[in-house]
Amino acid sequence: MEGGLKLFTVDAFTTIPFKGNPAAVCLIENNDSVPDDVKQKIATEMNLSETAFVLKLASSDEFKTASKFLLQWFTPTNEVPLCGHATLASAAVLFKCCGNKSDVLAFETLSGTLYASRQEEKVVIDLPLNSPEPMVPNGIEKLLELTIGNVPYQDLQYSHTSKKLLIRLKDCVTRKELENLTPQTKLMVDAVPSGKVKGVIITLRGFSENGCSSRDGKAYDFVSRYFAPWNGIDEDPVTGSAHTVLGPYWSKELNKTSLYAHQCSARGGDLYLNIRSDGRVDIGGDAVIVLRGTLFCH
């Protein structure tokens, strides 16, 4: 750890600094020098929804020239098996800050091998689908009450692979009403003691009439918000992993495979989805590097 670790903060899924979803990205030259307990302390210190650690597969590799890396993600409280926005942020750091010329980067992760490619200024990440089903866990009535109150909903689905609950609001609900929801996140954690729910997605079909349009006037196919207090994240600003659940749901509902989405947190962010027939989804977005520095852990 001599000389410290290269550290970046990246705002993912946006072209505007301080919008989108911030992730810390830490490049580790010597994989044996930073054990997992230290990575967790770094993530807690950064206090962002996720801190990504990009590690070399071989000591002779270089961040500028290699095309395959190890990748781990930590929230302020625990390591997680999948994080979309921090994967996009990691690829953006390698492309934009390290000068990596690879067309495609491969990341070995707890969710298997993930790929990130460049498409002009955007980064496209390849993630596994976590398709939801109508079979939801028992005993979630209290969780629903704490999350959406009296706002009407028309569908409930659950992703068994990611333990995310999807709540689709009725089409008569406006984007403003979705944005004004104030889930009681401190109480949500204990509302489903079985531990079967690890995140709640609230989503709404996009219509220009209900305010679901982008700044250039193009209607979003759907909008959403995401809450994960079980992982120490009350509300995540823009969530790639949630869209591995939202993508297949809305693809089926709207009978289309290319989707334009917006996560309408206070920071907000846009995502471009392509649902593939091989059980995976391509999620594209922009990224802005807002900080680069050196982290000293000794």
N, C-alpha and C positions, 0 to 999 in steps of 0.2 A: 504494500500500500504506500510505498515510498513516492512522495510527490502528490499524493492524493488521488481521488477518483474524478473523472470527467463527469459533470452533472449538467443536465439541461432541464428546463421547464418548457413544455410544448402545449399550446392550445390546439386541441384536435377538433376536427369537424367544423372549422370556421376559417374565414380569411381575415378576421378582425381580431387583433390582440385583446385579451381579457374577455373574449367570448368563447363559445365552445366548451370543451372539457379539458381542464389542465391535467397533465400527467408529468411526473418527474421521470427522467430517463437517465440511468447511471450506467456508464460503460466500464466494465471490469476487465482489466488487462490480465490479471493473474487470478484464475478462478478459485485457487486455494486460499487466497488472502482475505476473502470476505465470506465467512460462514453465514448460514441462514439466519441465525439469531441477530447478527449485525445488520443484515439486510432488513430485518423487521424493525430494528431500532432506527435505521435510516428512513424507512417508510413512515414510521411514527413521527419522526422529526420533521419530515416534509409535510405531513398532515394534509396530503391531497388524497383524492379518492383512490388513486393507484400510483405506485412507484414501480417502474419497470427496470429490470436489471438485464442488460445485454452482456452475455458472456461468450468468450471464444471457445470453439470446439477443440482447437489445438493451439498450443502456445505460440506456434509459428504463424498463426493467422494474423491478419491485420484488419482493423475495422474498415479501412478504405478499400480493400480488395477482396475480402472473403465474401461468399454469398450464403453461407450457412452459419447460424449462431444458436446458442442456447438462450432462452428467454423465460424469466420468472416475473410474476406480478405479486405485489404485496399491497394490501390496504393498510391503514393505520393500525389495524388490529390483527390481521392474519393474511397468510398466503392464499391466493385464489387460483382456481384451475383455468380461468379464461377471463381475459379483459381485452375488448376490442379497441377502445380508444388509446390505451397505452401501447398496443401493438402498432397501431397506425403512427403514434408518436415516435416509437422506437425506429420504425422504418424511415420516418421523416428526418430523424437525427442522422441516421447512416447516410441517407441520400444527400441531405442539404448541408450538414455540418462536417461529415467525414469525407464527403466527396466520393462516396461509393457509386461506381458506375454500373453495377449489376442491374439487369432488367428486372430480375425477380430475386427476392431474398427469402430464404427458408429459415423458420424459427422452430427449434425443437422445444416443445412445451408440455405441460401436464395434459393438454387437450390434443396431443399429437403434433404433427408437423403443420404449421401455419405458413402461408405464403403472403408476401406483400410485393406489389409491383407498382411501378410509376406509370401514370397516364397523364402526360403533360404536367401540370402543377399538382394534380391530385395524387393521393396514395390510395391504392385499392388493396384491401386485405381479404384473404380467403379464410372463412371460418366455417366450422361445422354447424348445420342447422340443429336447433333444439325445438322441434315442432311441438306445439301445445295440443292438448286433447281436452274434450269436454269433461272428462273425469277429474273433478277437483277434490282435494282432501276434505274429509269431514271436519266439522267444527270451525269453519272460517267465518261464521256470521259476525262475530265480534270484530275480526280483522277488517271485514268489509265496512262495518260501521265506523271504525276508527280511521279508515282510509278515505272513503268518499262521502260519508255522512248520508244525507238524503238525496244526493244527486242520482238520478235514475240510470240504471245500466241495463244492457240487453244481452250480454254474453259473459260467461266466466269460463276460462280455460286454464290449464295447468301444464307446464312443461316438466315432466318427470326427470329429464336428464339434467336440467339446470335448477330445478326447484323454484321456478318463478311462476307466480300467479298473474294471469292476464285478466284485467277487467276492462271490457269494452263498454263505454258509455253509450247511451242512446243517441241516435243521430240528431235528435232535437237539441242536444246539449251543444253549447258554443265553445269555441276555443277559449274564450275569456273565462267561462265557468271552469274549464279544466285548469287554467292557469291560477284561478283563485282558490282552488282546493288547498286546504291546510291539514293534511294527514297528521294524526297524533303519533309521530314516529317513536316517541319514547315509550308508548304503551303497546305499539305494534309487535315488538319483540316477544312479549309474553302472551300475546293473543292466540298464538298457535304453538302451544308447548311441545308438540310432537317434533318440532324442528323440520317439518316437511316444507315449509315456505322459507326461502332465503332472499326473496325479492318480490316486489309488487310493481307491475306495470299497469298504468292506466292509459287507455288509448281511445282515440276518437277518429272516426272516418273524416277525411278531409273534403270539405266543400268550400268553394269561394264564398258561399252564403253564410257559413258559420265562422268566417274569419280565418280559415285555414289556408292562407295564401302566403307565398314568399314575398320578399321585398320587391321583386320584379313582376309581381302579379300572378305568377304561376301557382296553381292550386297544388298543395301537397296531397298525396294519396292518403296519408294518415299522419296524425300527430300523437305525441305521447309524453308521459312523465314517468320517472322510475325512482323507486324508494327501496333502499337496502340497509335499514338500521341494524340488521343481523350481522352485517360486515362493517359496522362502524360508519356507514354512509347514510345520513338521513335522506338526502336527495342527490342523485348523481346527475350532473348537468347534461351530458350526452353519452349514451351507453351503447357501445357496439354489441356487447353480449346480449343485451335486451332485444336488439334487433335480429338476433338469431332465432328469437321466439316470435317477434312481431312480423318478420319477413314472411315466413311460411303461413302465418295466420291470415295476413292481409292479401297475400298472393292467392290463396284459396277463395277468400271472400270477394275479391275484385276480379278474379280470373285473369291475372296478368303477372308476369314474372319480373318486369322492371318497375321499380317503385321509387318514389321520391318522398322522403320523410323528413319530419322536423321534430326534434325533442324540445318542447317548449318550457324548459326550466328558465330561471331568471337569466342565465347566460345564453342558453339556446344554441342549437347547431343543426346543420343540414346533413343528411345522409342519402347516398344513392345506392340502391340495392338491386342486385340481380340474383334471383332465386334459380339455382341450378338443379338439374335433374339427378345429379349424383349425391344429393343430400348435403350440399354445401351452399354457401351464400357469399357472393362478392359484395363487400361494403366499401364504398368509396367516399372520400372526403378530403378536404383541405386541412392544412396544419400550419401553424405559425410558431416559430421558435421565439420565445420571449425572454429567455434567460439562459446563459451558459456560464459555467464556473467550475471551481474545483472544490471537492468535498474532502475534508480531513477527518478521519475517524480515529486517529491515534491520540 
